[in-house]
Amino acid sequence: MDDHVRNKHKRVYLDHAATTPVDPRVLDAMLPYFTEVYGNPASIHTFGQRAEFALDTARQTLADVLSCSDKEVVFTSGGSESDNLALRGIALAAREQRSANHILTTKIEHPAVTKTAEQLSSIYGFDVEYLPVDQYGRVEPAVVEQRLRDDTAVVSIMYANNEVGTINPIPEIGAICRGKKVPIHTDAVQAAAYLPTDVNHLQVDALSIGAHKLYGPKGSGALYMRAGTPILPTLTGGSQEFGLRAGTSNIPYIVGLAEAMRLAHEEREERVQRLLPFRAQIIDQVITAIPDAELTGHPDQRMPNHTSFVFKNVDGNALVAALDMGGYACSSGSACKTGDPEPSAVLTVLGYDREMALGSLRVTLGSHTTQQDVEEFLAVLPGLISRNRQRS
């Protein structure tokens, strides 16, 4: 069977920044907690005690990976809830305790942060200030230091950007914030699969993670909350998760998150070293082989599995559809609303004009990506872009 025929029947997933498949080892760890160990961990009988043991074990596993106390790990339904709890909970507590009314963040955060910040401004009256970023999407620590105020309630800056892959200097920013005794939160949902998550090295007071970005199940996440950092619960009810997140613990998914984090931590260097050559190959060949192509995000300080581009005179959504027809799953930053494409907000903030921003493409690699996948993808991409341009 020749390559052309084989490729028509083969589908290659290159959208790991959106979500990842569940690792079979993670699934194996989860399965018993659906049918065998199904008790409520709040129950005092043996069924409940076995579930409570699984909960406690998972919490300790995350604490070991994050280098924190198990009492500083709060399980949630995912990265978005963790971001919401951190930003809203810390801001409201800071206002209650010390009349703090100022929030520092950026306009290229995940919507779980930006939309929460907007609500805190419009409904709760917080003064939300957006830090500038450079052309790559990085925040300069010195700028954070300049913008901190006596009434700053919380700073929230993402560890790595999901759209352009840029990594922020969180340890330096964290040290500045903690030196000023201002709580700092980082959204590490995209970063946790490949970057170190030692919270003491990162110098953060709160850190969000989501299982489905690191080969765990959707619907499971966690928030690291440094002991002593004031925070108010945003989901009230029972006393689960130290009173910060009510609701019966989702034991199978919590177990899955813990196993996924453990594997990511133990296999991090191996995973990174395997993907870095693929990343370099894609960036080099796209920029070399395709006219009017530009890498978005930082050329070096970026996620090891992440490549992203803009192409002049290209419809990004149409390109993604054409790639999908060819068997390659990628994504574009532009959103189509009622038939009218809107450019990526992130790319607009980074200074790209509408025409370039509409021609965006994100290609993110993962555990199943092979050298053959990369080579075959690079072989078809230039032709698809050329045809896209001819139609525009």
N, C-alpha and C positions, 0 to 999 in steps of 0.2 A: 504494500500500500504506500503510495507516494505521500510526501509531506502535506500537499494541498488537500488531498482527500482525508488524511488523518486529522488535520487541523479542523476540518469541517465538523468533526464529531468530538473534538476535545474542547473542554471548557477550562479556562485558566483563571483563577481568582487572584486579582491584583488590587484588592480594595480592603486590605487588612486594617487600615485606619478607621474604617467604618465599623467593622466587626470581624471577629475571628471564629473559626470553627472550634467547637469544644474538643480539647485534647482527650483522646480515649482514656488516658490515665485519670483525668479529671472526672470523666463520666463514670468510670469504675468506682471511684471514691464516693460519688454521689448516690449511686443506685440503691445501696442498702437502706438509705434514709427515706426512701419513698415507700417501701413495703415492709421492712423488717424493724427498723428503729424509727418508729413513726410517732412516738409520744411527744407531748407538749413539754418543753424543758421547764415550764413553771409548775408542772405537776410533781407531787412528792413521791409517787409510786415508782416502781422499777422502770416502767416504760419512760416516764419523765426523766428519771435519773440518767438513763442511757442517752437520751437526747441532750440533756444538760452537759454530760461529759463530752459529747461531740461538739457542742457549742463552745465549751471552755477550751477544748483542744484546738479548735479552729482559731479562736481568738489568740491563743498563745503562739500559734504558727505565724499569724500576721504580725504579732508583736516582735517575734524573733527576726522576721524579715525587715521590719521597719526600725528595729533597734529601740523599742520603747516598752513601756509597761503594758500588760494585757488590759489594764483598766483605762488605757488611753485609746483603745480600739472600739469604735462604734460601728456596728453593722447596719447597712442601709439597703435600699432597693437598687442602688446603682450610683454611678458618678453624678448624675444630675441631682439626685436627692442629697448626696454628700455635699455638693457645691452649695445647694440651697441652705442646708443646715448650717454650714460653716459661715457663709456670708451673712445670712439673715440673723442667725442665732448669735454670732459674735457682735454684730453691729447693734442689735437691740440690747444685748447685755451691757455693751460699752456705753450706750446712751443712758441706760438705767443707773449704772454705777458711777459714771464720771461725766455725764452730760456730753459725751463725744458725739459729733454730728457729721464727721467728714469720712468719706470712703475713697480710697485710691485704688483704681483698677485700670484696665486698658480696654480699648474698643475692639480688640481682636481676641478676646476671651471666648470660650464656648458660650452659647446662648444661656446655658444654665447659670452662668455668672452674670452676663450682661443684662439679661432679662430680669434677674433678681435685683441687680443694682438699679435698674430703671424703676422697678416697683418700690424699692426702698426710697428712691428720690421722689417719685410722683405721689405715692400714698403716705409714706412715713416722713417725708420732708428732709431726708438726709441730703447733704451736699456731696454729690458724687463727682469726683474729679478724675478725668481720664489722662493717664500718663502717655506721653509721646513714645513712639517706637521708631527705630531706624528703618531703613529700606528693607531689612530682612525680617523685621518683626521682633527685634530684641529691645528690651528695656535696659537702659543704662542705670547701674546702681546709684551713681552720683545724682541722677535726676530724681530718683526716689527719695534720696536724702534731702534734696532741696524742697520737695513737695510735702514732706511730712509736717504735720501741724500738732500742736498740743491737744487738739480735739479730734485727731484722726482715730476713728473707731477700729478700722481694719484695713489692711492692704491685701489685695487678691491679684496675683500674677501667675499665669499658667507656667508650668514647668516646660512643656513642649507643645507647640501649636499643632493642632490636628490638621489644619489645611495646608500649611507650608512647611511644617516639620521643624521649624527653628526652635532651638533650645535656649532658654533664658538662664542667666547667671544667678540662679536662685540662692546658692549658698552666700554669695556676696550681698544680695538684696536682703536675705533673711537676717544676716548678721547686723546690718544697718537698722532694720526694723526692731529686732530684739534689743539692740543697744539703746533704742529710744523707748523701749517698753510698749511698742505698738504691735498688736497681734498681726501675724502674717499668715495667709492661707495660700496654698498653691494647688491648682487643679493638675494632678499628676495622672489623670485617666489615660491620656495618650502615652505618657512617658513610662509608666510602671512596667511595661513589657520588656523594655530594653535598657532603661537607665537606673542608676542606683537610687534606692529609696530609703536610705538611712536618714531619718529625720533630724538627727543630731548634726550630721554633715550638712544637710540642707538648711539647717537653722530655721525651721518653720514651726509654727504653732498649730497649724491645721493642714492636712493633706488629703485629697480626695482620690479614690481609686474606683474603678469599675471592672468587674470580672470579665465581661465579654470582649474587652480589648486585649486580653492576654490569655486567650484560649480557655476561658471559663464560661459559665452560663450567663445569659442575659438576665437582668432582673436581680443582680446581686452586686453589692459594692460595700465600701467601708469609708469611714472618715477617721483619720488619726486626729485626736484632740489632745494637745499637750496639757498635762495636769496643771491645774491652777488658772488656766485661761477661762475667763468668764464667758459663758454661753447659755442661751435660753433655748429650750426645746421648741421645735416648730411643728412637731407631730405629737400631740398629747394624748394621753390615755393611761395605759398600764405603765409599770415601772421598768420595762425592758430597756436594755442598753443604757443602764445607769440613769434612767429617767430622761434620756435625750431623744429616744426614738421609740414611741409606743408601737405595739403590734406583736403578735405571736411570731417568734423567731422562725425564719424559713431555713430550717436545718439543712436540707439537701443542697440548697444553693450557697449557703454559708460554707459548708464543707467544700463545695466546688471552688468557691473563691479562694479559700485557704490553700487548697492543693495547687490551683493555678498560680498563685503568688509564690508558693514554695518552689515550684518547678521553674518559674521565671527567674527567681533569685539564684537557684543552683545552676541553671543552664545559661545564665545571661551572657557570659563571655563567649561561649560556644555559638550561641544564636547570633550575637553581634558580628563575630568574625566571619560567619558563613554568609551573612547578608551584605556586608560592606562592599565586597567586590561586585555584587550584582547592582547595588546602588550606583557605584562609580561607573559601571559599564553603561547603564541606562542614561545617566546624566551626560557622559561624554559623547555617546553616539547620538542622542537626541539633539544636543547643541551643535554637533558637527554636521550631522546629516540633514537637518531640517532647517531651511531658511526662516528667518524671523521668529526664532524660538528663543525663549528666555527662561532660565531657571528661576523659580520663586523660592524665597526663603534663603537661609544662610548656606553658603557653599560647603562649609565644614561643620559648623555647630548646628547639626540637624540630626533628626532621628535616623538611626542606621538603616532602617527599612523604608525610608520615605523619600520619594522624588515627586516634584511638582513643577509644572511649567505653564507658561502662557504662550500662545501662538497668535501672531497677527493674522487678521482676516479669517478666523476660524470660529465656528459655532461650537462651543465646548459641549453642549448637551447633545448636538447632532453627532459629534465625534464619539462621545461615550456610547451613544446608541449604535453607531457603526462598529465600534470595537466589540460591543456585546454581540452583534450579529456575527462577527468574526470569531467569537469564542473567548473574548477577553473582558473581564469585569473590572472596570476602573471607575473613577468618579470625576465630576466637574464641580467647581465651586459656585457656578452660577445657578440661580434658582429660577424656575419658570413659573410665573404667576399669571393665570388667566391668559396664557399665550404670549405674554410679554416677558422675555428673559430679563432678569435683573442680575447685574454683576455681583460677584462675591463682595460682601462687606469688608472682609479681611483684605482682599487685594486692593480695594478702593482706599482703605486706610494706608496701605503700603505705597500708594502713589500711582498705581496703574490706572490709565484712562479706561473708559468704558469699553472701547473696542478690544483692547488687550485683555482686560479682565473677563470679558465674555468668552474668551478663547482659552480657558484654563483646563488643565488635566492633572489629576493626581493619580500616581501609580505607587501603591504601597505593597511591599513584599511580606512574605510570611514563611511559616515553617514548611509549607509544601512547595514553595517556589523552587524551581530547578534552573540550572544553566540553560537547558533546552527551552524552557518557558520564556526566559529573558531574551534569548536569541531570536526565537520565532516572533515574539511580540515586537522586537525592534525591526524585524524584517517587514512586518505588515504596516507599522505605524506611519512611515513616511508617505506611502501610497494613499492611505486613508485621509491624511491631512491634505494632500494635494487635491484629491477629489472633493473634499469639503470646501477648499478654497475656490475651486472652479464653480461650485454651485452657489457660492455667496455673491 
